Amino acid sequence: MRWPASLQGRLGLSLGVVLTVLWLLAATVTAVIVRGELDEVFDSALRETAERILPLAVTDIVGREDQGITQRLAPVREHGEFFTYLVRDAEGRILLQSHAADPSVFPPWEGQGFRQTSTHRLYSDAALQDTVRITVAEPLAHRASVAREIQMGLGLPLLIVLPIALVAIILAVRFSLDPLRRFRARLEERGVRDLSEVPASDLPTEIGPLADTLNGLLNRLRAAFEAERSFAANAAHELRTPLAGAIAQAQRLRSETADRTIVQRAADIEETLKRLTRRTERLMQLARAEGGRLLSDTAHDARAAVRIVVEDLKRGIQPVDLALDLPETPVLSTIDPDALGIVCRNLVENALRHGAAWGEVRVLLTPDGKLIVSNAGSVVERDRLSRLTERFQSDGKKPGGSGLGLTIVAEIADRTGSRLTLASPRPGAADGVEARFQLPLAADAA
């Protein structure tokens, strides 16, 4: 027999089995005790019957005119006779007998007291110096029948009480485990990034230490993650000023020398420092995506953040071919405007970097909150497309990327309950890549 996997099943089964065994044992012991008491009662009845009938039989026999005649008492009315008796003299002749007595079941006289045959329980007594003898017999089947009725009376209620008791045990166990189920439900409802303590004040004392240990582990994990994010953000922030100074020095070196070799080296250093600057900015964005507040208490029009990002990219050092399509009605979203700006900038820069040089990048915001960024270019294989949201998945053919842009967008989508979808080729086209980000809308939050 295999125990159930659930604690409720184990408790219900074990308690039910123990209760059933105890009740059956109690019923058996009770039946044995009652059977012993019944034997004492019936033996007492046998003896009392003999002692009551014997004086009456002596009076009847002594007052007879014809001695030695067997007299059978006729019943007053038809009835079942459990006790039968014979009155005999010293020679064993029957002087008096009950109407249903069968002389064959009465053994020869062996003295006063109890005796038992295979079919009857008997009691014998004598009077007039052992010349008048009486033997009262009771069928053992009568006692067995009474014992069976008592056992049935004890056992049959168990067939009704036991199922009710088992149901009551299951309900009681289920009620007792409700705090544990609520604790599990609170734990399951949490998001992937929610490491706050789980309320456990209503748990039983046996489970409370386990919940305290779990909350302690969550606190340590939260502290470790916060330390990691804080280190990445602080390190990236502290690197910005030295990197800007180093870029300025490389640019000054290029302007102050005429040596073409030194100019080229300074340009290479400047480009390397710019890539490092972009990577530190991405690390700061990633730290913000993993640990910052990404949802706002009030809804904002998403068109404003998208328009600002696209116009800022158009005003960059290098001209870019960007097409912006915004709806005429406001798109109210609960995502933080800064987080939306990070999403839009990373998607557009990724499209500009990896799209075809001759194709335009199209930015579309739909009225139902879909931010769609698409670009022309070669088709990305399905296996590689599924790995683009992993960290440091950059295109080796186009250096300068950090490999974190789509990772940051995917992280923000996960923490805001949004959804990032990548498709290649673009829907309705034979090439290119489309990134679709579903914004959390104010109506959904309500």
HELIX and SHEET records of a PDB file:
HELIX    1   1 LEU A    7  VAL A   62  1                                  56    
HELIX    2   2 PRO A  103  VAL A  105  5                                   3    
HELIX    3   3 LEU A  140  SER A  176  1                                  37    
HELIX    4   4 ASP A  178  GLU A  188  1                                  11    
HELIX    5   5 GLY A  208  GLU A  256  1                                  49    
HELIX    6   6 ARG A  260  GLY A  291  1                                  32    
HELIX    7   7 ALA A  302  LYS A  314  1                                  13    
HELIX    8   8 PRO A  337  HIS A  354  1                                  18    
HELIX    9   9 ARG A  382  SER A  386  1                                   5    
HELIX   10  10 GLY A  405  ARG A  415  1                                  11    
HELIX   11  11 ALA A  442  ALA A  445  1                                   4    
SHEET    1   A 6 GLN A  71  ARG A  72  0                                        
SHEET    2   A 6 ILE A  94  GLN A  97  1                                        
SHEET    3   A 6 THR A  84  ASP A  89 -1                                        
SHEET    4   A 6 VAL A 132  PRO A 139 -1                                        
SHEET    5   A 6 HIS A 120  ALA A 127 -1                                        
SHEET    6   A 6 GLY A 113  GLN A 116 -1                                        
SHEET    1   B 2 LEU A 295  ASP A 301  0                                        
SHEET    2   B 2 LEU A 332  ILE A 335 -1                                        
SHEET    1   C 5 LEU A 322  ASP A 325  0                                        
SHEET    2   C 5 VAL A 361  LEU A 365  1                                        
SHEET    3   C 5 LYS A 370  ASN A 375 -1                                        
SHEET    4   C 5 VAL A 433  GLN A 438 -1                                        
SHEET    5   C 5 ARG A 419  ALA A 423 -1                                        
END                                                                             
